[in-house]
Amino acid sequence: MSEYRIGLYMRLSKEDEFSHVESNSITMQRMLLRAYAQEHFPDAEVTEFADDGYTGTNFERPGVQSLLEQVKDLRINCIIVKDFSRFARDYIELGSYLEQIFPFMGVRFISVNDGYDSADYKGSVADLDVNFKNLLNDLYSKDLSVKVKASLRSIKEQGNFVGSEAPFGYRKDPENRHRLLIAEDEAEVVRRIFWMYEGGMSSVQIAKVLNEEGVKTPAQVGVEKRLRTFHPKNGIYLWQHIVILRMLKNRAYRGDLVQGTIECRTLRGKKKAVDPEHWIVAENHHEPIIEPERFDRIQGRFSRRGTWHRSDGHVLVGRLKCGCCGRILRHSTNGHPYYWCAAKNQNGLTGCVARAEDFFLEEVLTLRLQEHIVELGESRRLLEAEKDAVRKKLDELRAKCRETERAIAENREKRMQNYERYVLGGGFFDADADEGKRLAELLKELKGQLRAAEDEVLRLEKEAGYKVFGVKKLTPELMDEYFEEIAVRAEDDVEIAWKK
């Protein structure tokens, strides 16, 4: 039996499909890698990992993540790919894996077409040829990305639909996938939504009615028609009021095709919204479901509404989900601040959270975290980490005090020089007193902060004498480090999934 447990990794991206390179297909990669493994490792245990339709510019791919997980679990100790670009196109990140991570973990890496086998480089780094190929792959990916974007924009500007899925209410023309045709079964639901909204119902009320009647959601219809693979975590498909609002504002229903509303401005950057003046709009592109005059009349109702937004810095905002429906809980700051689930009103789910005051939730989670930290034996580490942070703050404050004192001395010297010139007939005397007062106030404030930090150091030194260093307050850093998921059913009924 071979000493190697082999992982064959294959990847095909949308850019590869665009370039029409047949040898990059998953089938061709599988044949090549299987043949190589059979020839060189006939007795080895072989597992396949594949990502179809994923870019190689990052590692956010299910197949490669599964491969790396098995590497961490010591179930894979040899990786074989067709070429470097199949595994990664980012030459810096690929270099880190080839020269640091894989050698440290004892993993052999083979790139068949590049003639690379890490076993040939034990104790040394890859040669210039390998690094140059990786750099070329990275540059090629960037160049191809620009070309694909330019090509897609040209197709959009010609009035062709290029989305992966047609808007709810439409379907792609089987004879021309760039055209949209009305899907009558879905269009009836769209017409009814517009009719109810025009009749005075809110988006929340519409969602509640559709859920009570069991009307299938766009996601559920997409799954049934095999256009989507997404399933909600709790298995319950529900109309959300935000989905209703998006449909009511979607110009596709008046016959216009609007594309290019979001873009990724850098190769590995996040998608961002595009200013409306730069959208690609083709008016009267397809048959409308809603008459244009009626659609425009309804938009006028939106323009009269105020814009709702929340600026809320509570540490638990966005981190709590409903233990019944799985939705993220909302935070209300009216009266005694509390968390609640919008689905209770919108969808009529009786088990959803009606009210859980944030003060009590914070107390419960703080206590649970203290217990968890004790179980992990991390009390001492947290104490030292906090002491280091306070000492760092002390050093920064002392440096700022010294800098401000120097600025005060320079200001005083400058004022003396100005006064001397004035006395000797040098013109107008600018005392610059305001700057001196500002610096004096700043120094006073900094010294106050310095005294508070010194008191904090003394407190932490006393804490070191206790067996357990308790977390006194939840912080975003602690939430990110320890909490994976928090499901709330009531203030005293909280289920926590801890990070491993």
Disulfide bonds with the S-S distance in Angstrom:
none
